[in-house]
């Protein structure tokens, strides 16, 4: 028979999706076969007799053809429903009300709701992705592209083969991954591609799609395997409908690697699967990549629901809006327009908002979008007007802001907190602090209290025009309100004190800041500059050493140049040489005026001033890099693989990553791309190194062929320093005191890591989930691991990552030793 889906003997044997819908092959009905569990579980002979009876009956109905054609239908529950291509579409994804009800969307960002903790609880709720998931029923594919042949059991000439296949169909779904592979390996002598395909199809019939995937993966590793487009397509579709995007992507990539273009349904389902798994890092980027390929490579025209779902995900993404997000949103908008689909109101609103978030606002584009909205008959909503306020405020257009403010009042709706902030920003651009303060008081009256962003903005405005008393009063109000964070306001106050020469007040503000806020390199640098300016070099040296010894704060080029200037101006040549040596070691650039003074001083000792431009990683940097690469750091190479670039990426929702990114940025500062040298405290969660051949060694061992791999010699490079950064970057501790480490690569590579840890007297357990391995250290093993890496863990992360002392000494975990012959095992109670 020729199967255009997973072959099925019953309408009730279908593959369920998370949305209670399923895809099944139901050209005929034999519910009695599926309703009798004895057919499956009694014996292989009973199964074979039942299947043979059914197949003989089926042959007589279709003129005894050796191949059959079955049709794909959509099943809800156990009832088959047939859908024609003229079926009405799913209701539109975007409505005026849906945007306002979704937490974490651009609408709520504008209204200031994201400042509350409640606003973050559902930050990644895509909501109407369900529309795109259900709309797959309307995605039509050419039937001939997804056909694959599965012979009927009764047509097999050998009785022993029929019996063994029936036995395997019963046994395979009952085993876990490792046992399943052993079972199939034991049948290598007689199993052919047709046999393995039949088993994989059987697994899809009974909704065991992961088992079907394992059989498929085993098939691809055999020397007799020939690529089967139909089997790969249907397997990918079924996996995607169950939101198993990792396995679905593997099959999708197999199709591409064969030089074939995946079917439209596979593209659609994979995009929806990524969007449905929004909590997983990187899923949105992958969804955009697959969507772009769907149009550019496949030449397909996606359904409106898919366009809308992806657009909503872009405007709902937490954190700063990047230019790449805007480009992707514009691409989606272009595709909706050019394919003649309906452009809904929220698409216009979201696109205008994305434009208003850019550093350089394209007013012409915003105006053209507004004109298109009017032509379509849409009225500008509150979200659009607030976006306009933001765009005009960035350029200090007070007249435009006031005109837009009146438009907002005319809408007869509640005024969002961000609108007040944008209006204050506009007046701060023209140095009208009185008007800005008036707007702030109006905000308090209107909202029943100022927001965090409101306090930040008004204190910033007052500090810029050096209104000391007003700024101090508002900072006290801010502190008493209990709102956080206070750090940005303390930094503005400290800058103002420094500019006015109020060094005593600056010191008091610095001490208060350390008591109430997270330590910051910026506030330390301002205080260090103050101490140098008043000539208190002894205290400045102590503060500098404190920064240097604290990995969370650390020193940078500004700190070194500031203290070096103080030592050179006061004639302290010995201390100046020490700072100079430190700057050479860290490859910091020395200011030109200081270079001239150093040249004179060192010439007296017949030393030559050497520029710190040698591009070579230090031992510490190499060990840190190994740990980060094990944790998932990426390396991007050019086509010739002569130049390589490291992509430093950190999670926005991780407290450990928030602290670690500042430290890594400082440690690899001289290797970073010029565009990645940002000001302090505004370092993004993603930045790049310069392209360099020096990283070729790491690309060859950790990222061969553009995929993560574990080097063969990893056991030589797993120093305590590397383990510490691996743990800080991609590890975590559980409530029971266990330590979990995340790792990507092959099974052989994971075994090498496990053996290396055992060589350090640490037993561990391993679980695989998708492409990721999780290594767990329990009880005394977690205590040994922590003792090994503790000296290299950043001070501010020790409390966050240190296992509880009571669990570290627990005797109940000492008996959890693993069999050394099984380096990779499942661990159920560590990973939830």
NULUM-460439 format. One record per residue (C-alpha): x, y, z; residue in one letter. Coordinates in pm, whole numbers, plus 50000, padded with zeros to 5 digits. Example, Ala and Ser with C-alpha at 12.3 -4.5 7.8 and 13.67 -1.06 7.14 Angstrom:
2
512304955050780A;513674989450714S;
//
This chain:
832
500005000050000X;501115035849937X;500725056950248X;500225094450242X;500275096550616X;501165071550881X;499265040450778X;496445032751014X;494055003751055X;491565023551259X;490165058051291X;490725055751662X;494435048851623X;495555084551556X;498355107251662X;497185132651915X;498415167851939X;498445190352241X;495415208452112X;493265177252122X;493445174051748X;495185146651557X;496065134251215X;495055099151116X;494775077150810X;491175065450787X;490225052750446X;488235025250612X;486925016450957X;487904986351163X;487164999351508X;486624964251632X;490274956651566X;491514985751770X;488984981452044X;490234946552130X;493424949552334X;494084912352305X;494964917051943X;497974937452049X;499074921152369X;498144884252364X;500664869752122X;502424876451795X;500434849151619X;497124864051728X;498254898151606X;499304883351272X;496044864251223X;494004895251300X;496064916851069X;495894890750792X;492114887750822X;491744925050797X;494144928550507X;492454900550307X;489074917150361X;490564950150249X;492104934749934X;488754922049812X;487314957349839X;489954972349616X;490444947249332X;493434930049498X;495984956749426X;499394952049591X;499614988849680X;496895009949842X;496315047349864X;494985061250189X;493845096950263X;494665120250547X;491815133850756X;491665153351078X;490465136551392X;489115152751708X;489045128051991X;487995095151835X;485675110251572X;486885115551218X;485945148551057X;486475156250690X;487505191150584X;487295204250230X;489595231450103X;486645255050104X;486195251850477X;486025285350654X;489245297350804X;490075299451166X;489045333151311X;491715359951279X;494555358751529X;494645395651623X;491715414651766X;491635447851939X;490795431452269X;493195402152249X;496275424352253X;495165442552563X;494505410252749X;497855393752683X;500525397652950X;503945407052827X;502765421752494X;503845455152359X;500535470052477X;501295462152838X;504835474452801X;503445507852692X;500975509052977X;503695501953231X;502195468953350X;505515451453296X;506905470053596X;504925447553827X;505855412053909X;502525400153779X;503385413053437X;506315389353409X;504515357753510X;503095352053165X;505655370552962X;505905343452704X;502215335252660X;501615335052286X;497945326752331X;496675326551974X;499335302551853X;496435278051888X;494885294051579X;497965286251374X;498085250951514X;494475244151420X;494915260551081X;497245232650968X;494155213950848X;493935239650566X;497565236050463X;497465215750142X;500405196150010X;500935177949686X;500015141849748X;502745126849535X;505465143449741X;504535126150067X;503805090949944X;505845061550067X;505335024450024X;504594999850301X;503934964250190X;501194944850358X;502204916550589X;500334890450390X;502304899750079X;505604890250238X;506624856250098X;508454844550410X;506284833750701X;509154838050948X;509524874550840X;505834880850894X;506004865651241X;509114885051340X;507664917951215X;504484912151412X;506584904151720X;508684935751676X;505564957251634X;504464944451974X;507844946852150X;509384979152018X;506885003852175X;507364988252520X;511104995352547X;513105026252634X;515675041452401X;518775021352493X;516954987852507X;515134995552184X;518425000652000X;519774968052138X;516604950252029X;516884963851674X;520614956851658X;519894920451739X;517724918751425X;520294934451191X;520894902350998X;517414900950851X;515844935850889X;515634956050566X;514494991750504X;510964980350418X;510744961650750X;512024990950957X;509665014650775X;506754992050859X;507724992651228X;508095030651230X;504695034551064X;503135010651316X;504515032251601X;502915063051444X;499585044551415X;499485037851789X;500625073451877X;504095062551986X;505755089851780X;508945091951986X;509415054551944X;508805058951572X;511505085651571X;513975062451744X;513285035451485X;513745061251209X;517035073351360X;518255037451386X;517335032251019X;519435062150909X;522515046751069X;522315014550866X;524335009750547X;521234998850351X;519275030350430X;517935051150141X;516255084250217X;512435082850217X;510875117350178X;507335106050260X;508315088450582X;510445118050697X;507655142650621X;504945124350811X;507215117051107X;508245153751130X;504605164651110X;503495141251387X;506385150951615X;505755187951557X;502075184651643X;503115170851981X;505445201052027X;508525178952016X;510345205651819X;513855192051874X;513125158351713X;510935174651449X;513835197751359X;516205168151329X;513975151651071X;513425185550902X;517195189950871X;517505154650730X;515195164950445X;517255196250376X;520525177050387X;519195154550112X;518715184849887X;514925182949917X;512495210450019X;510265200550314X;506525201350256X;504455231850348X;502825213050635X;506235205050787X;507315241550773X;504035253050925X;504015227051203X;507655233251298X;507115270951329X;504055265251548X;505965240051761X;508715265551828X;506215292851914X;504325269352146X;507555262852340X;508195299352413X;509785293152752X;512745275852586X;515605298952501X;516175305152130X;512835291352011X;511615324551873X;514785329051668X;514445293751531X;510775300051446X;511785330951248X;514515311651068X;512145283550964X;509475308950859X;511985327250638X;513075294550477X;509465285150420X;509025315650199X;512475319850047X;513445283350001X;510095266149963X;508255294149787X;505205286950002X;502545312050106X;501865307150479X;498385310250626X;497375343150789X;497315326651131X;500995317651102X;501975353151004X;499995367051297X;501315341951553X;504935349351468X;504325386851465X;502675385351807X;505635365751943X;508035392651820X;506195421551986X;505665400852303X;509345392952352X;510685405252684X;513765427652702X;515035454252467X;513815455552109X;516635448751864X;516875459851504X;516695423351395X;513225420551550X;512095450851351X;513475436551027X;511685403551087X;508415421351167X;508705442050849X;509325410150652X;506165394550793X;504185426150715X;505535426050358X;504505389650308X;500985395850440X;500535425350205X;502035409349893X;499995377249930X;496735397149950X;495905386950308X;494115409550552X;496395432450753X;494805435851093X;494895465751320X;497245451151576X;499835444451305X;499995481651230X;500075490351600X;502835465451675X;504975476651382X;504725513351485X;505695503451840X;508745484151719X;509855514651518X;509455537251822X;511785514752023X;514765519351790X;517675542451871X;517135561151547X;513425564651478X;512305563251115X;509515589451124X;508795585950754X;508055548950793X;505845555651096X;503885581950903X;503425558650606X;502065531550836X;499645556650987X;498445566350641X;497875529950551X;495875525250872X;493615554350783X;493075541350428X;492145507450569X;489615523850801X;491385517451131X;491385544451398X;494585550451592X;494345533251927X;495905542352259X;498865519652185X;499655537951862X;499425572252024X;501755561852309X;504225548052054X;504165581751878X;504855598952210X;507895577052257X;509215583951907X;508785621751933X;510225623352286X;513525608152171X;514205638551954X;512875664252201X;509985674251980X;507955692252249X;505335705752008X;504755671651854X;504595655852200X;502005680952321X;499905675852009X;500085638152054X;499245641952423X;496025660052332X;495195631452092X;495665607252381X;493305627452602X;490715628552323X;490605590552319X;488835592152655X;490835563352804X;493155558153100X;496575573553049X;499365547553080X;502325554853308X;504825553153021X;503095582452850X;504055604753145X;507635592053129X;507925599552756X;506525634552810X;509075640753087X;511835628652856X;510775653352586X;511035682952825X;514335670452963X;515775673252611X;515065710552615X;516255714152981X;512825724353115X;513065707153452X;510145726553602X;507755713153343X;509205678053383X;508665679753760X;505125692253705X;504415662253480X;505865639053747X;503525653154014X;500635650053771X;501615613653722X;501525607554097X;498095623154124X;496675605053824X;498045570153906X;497985572354284X;501785570654299X;504785572854068X;506225542353894X;509855530553900X;510515543453548X;508945576653651X;511325580653945X;514315570953729X;513435596453463X;512705626353689X;515845620653900X;517895617853581X;516405650753455X;517055669153781X;520625656353806X;521475667453453X;520515703253535X;522125699853881X;519055706354096X;520595690654407X;517825695854663X;515025684154435X;517025653454328X;517875644054690X;514265648154801X;512955626154522X;515585599554589X;514425597854952X;510805594854835X;511855567454597X;513645548454873X;510695551255114X;508295538554849X;510015504654860X;510265503054481X;513395489254313X;515925491354157X;517485522354312X;520885518154143X;520245539453828X;519165568754044X;522195565654276X;524465565953970X;522845598253844X;523145614254189X;526825603954215X;527595618853870X;525965651453973X;527965653254298X;531195646654108X;530495674153854X;529705698854136X;532755688454343X;530585676354634X;532935647554717X;531755642455076X;528175638554961X;529355615354685X;531045592854943X;527865591755152X;525795582954843X;528325555554756X;528055539755101X;524225541355092X;524225525754748X;526315495954864X;523895490255152X;520755490754936X;521835479554588X;523845453354402X;527525463754369X;528155481154037X;531355488553849X;529945522253742X;529315535354092X;532765522854200X;534425540953909X;532695573753997X;533835570654357X;537375561654247X;537495592554021X;536385613654317X;539125600054545X;541775606054278X;540535641354217X;540795651154584X;544215634154610X;543255606354849X;545365581054659X;545775556954950X;542035551554978X;541755551354599X;544275522754590X;542245503354846X;539035508154645X;540885497754327X;542145465854492X;538655458354621X;537315461254266X;540105439854125X;539605412054378X;535825411154336X;535085392054015X;531585406554000X;532825442553990X;536355440253847X;538385468853705X;538295482053350X;540315506053135X;538595536153295X;539525524853649X;543165518753554X;543595551553365X;542025571153650X;544355556953917X;547365558153682X;546745595353628X;546615600854004X;549925582754060X;551685600553772X;550465634953881X;551665628854238X;555035614254128X;554405579354268X;556375561253998X;556475526654159X;552685524954193X;552305539153844X;554485511253701X;552355485153875X;549185499153718X;551005500753384X;551985463953410X;548395454453499X;547075473553197X;549575456052970X;548535422353106X;544835430053057X;545575446952722X;543875479652822X;544465510452608X;546405538052785X;545245573952733X;547605594052502X;548505620552764X;549395593653016X;551495575652753X;553675606552717X;554295608553094X;554975571253112X;557425573752825X;559455599753012X;559415580953344X;560325547253196X;563015562252973X;564855572453291X;565015535353371X;565795526653008X;562455509452963X;560325512452655X;556595518152675X;554965488352509X;551515490552366X;549215463652504X;548015451152166X;549225414952165X;546245393152067X;546815362052271X;544505345752522X;545835342752875X;545715309653062X;542775322153266X;540875332652952X;541495298852791X;540135279953090X;537115302853115X;536435297752744X;536495259752779X;533925261453059X;531645285052865X;531875263752550X;530845232952747X;527905253452872X;526695261652522X;528685292052405X;528595294152025X;531335299551767X;530485312851420X;532905306751132X;533215321550783X;532755299950472X;536475292750438X;536715285750814X;539735308350837X;538195333551073X;536015326151375X;533845347451601X;532585339051951X;528965347352032X;528565355552402X;524905350552490X;523245353152831X;519695346752953X;517715377253056X;515695358453319X;518775344453499X;520215362453799X;523475343253756X;523775354353393X;523055390553488X;526145390253711X;528255368053486X;527845388653166X;529465419453323X;532405398353439X;532845380853101X;532575413852913X;535395428053125X;537535396753103X;537385394552722X;537155432052660X;540185433852428X;538755405552217X;535315420752172X;534055435851849X;534205474351854X;530395475151843X;530345453552158X;532295478152376X;529285493352547X;529045517252835X;528965502953183X;525685488653317X;524025487752976X;525825457352839X;523295437252635X;522665400252683X;524355392052352X;527685404452213X;530435391751982X;534215388751971X;536255401351679X;536625376051394X;540045360151445X;541945329251337X;543095324051696X;539675309351778X;540155282551510X;541425257751770X;538185260751971X;535995260351659X;537695228451540X;537245210151868X;534005224352010X;532035234951698X;533075213051402X;530675215751107X;528795243351288X;527405219951556X;528355216551925X;530705187451998X;532715175252294X;536455172652217X;538205139252242X;540795154452477X;538265171452702X;539575151953002X;542825171752975X;541075205452974X;538555200553257X;540375221553516X;538565233753831X;538535268353675X;536765255353363X;534285235053569X;533395265953773X;532495286253464X;530605257153314X;528525255553633X;527985293253648X;526995295453281X;524695265753234X;524335247853567X;522025251153864X;521385236154204X;518175218754309X;516285223854634X;517655190554755X;521245202354711X;522075183954387X;524135201054117X;522975198653754X;525175206453453X;523885211453097X;525865196952807X;525405193052430X;527265168152214X;527505131452129X;527005102352366X;530685093352333X;531665128652433X;529395127952737X;530985095152844X;534415111952829X;533185139953056X;531675114753298X;534945095353310X;536875127853368X;534635136053664X;535085100853800X;538815105353775X;538325134354018X;536445110454255X;532975122854160X;530165099554051X;527375114253840X;524165104653664X;523045115253318X;519705120853145X;519185130052782X;516355153252682X;516265161652312X;519765171652205X;520755181452559X;522375159752826X;521905168053194X;524655156553431X;523605153653794X;525915152654098X;524145141754415X;524885142354785X;528575139454868X;529445141954499X;527925176754481X;529915185854793X;533165173954631X;532345192954314X;531645225054505X;534815221954710X;536775218254386X;535325248654208X;534525272354497X;537755293054470X;536845301854109X;533155309854155X;532295347154152X;531725360354501X;528205372954431X;527155338954293X;528375317154577X;525195320454785X;523125314754473X;524975283254358X;526325267354676X;524495235054771X;522865234955118X;525285222755383X;522785197455524X;522315180755185X;526035180855115X;526655159055415X;523625136655381X;524405100055434X;521315088855246X;522885098654915X;526175080854967X;524735048054850X;523675062454513X;526735048654336X;526495040253969X;527635009653788X;530875020053614X;529914999253312X;526925022153252X;528255057553232X;524975071453100X;521745065153293X;518425082153336X;517895103253644X;514215109553710X;514135126754045X;516755153453967X;515405167653641X;511725175853653X;
//
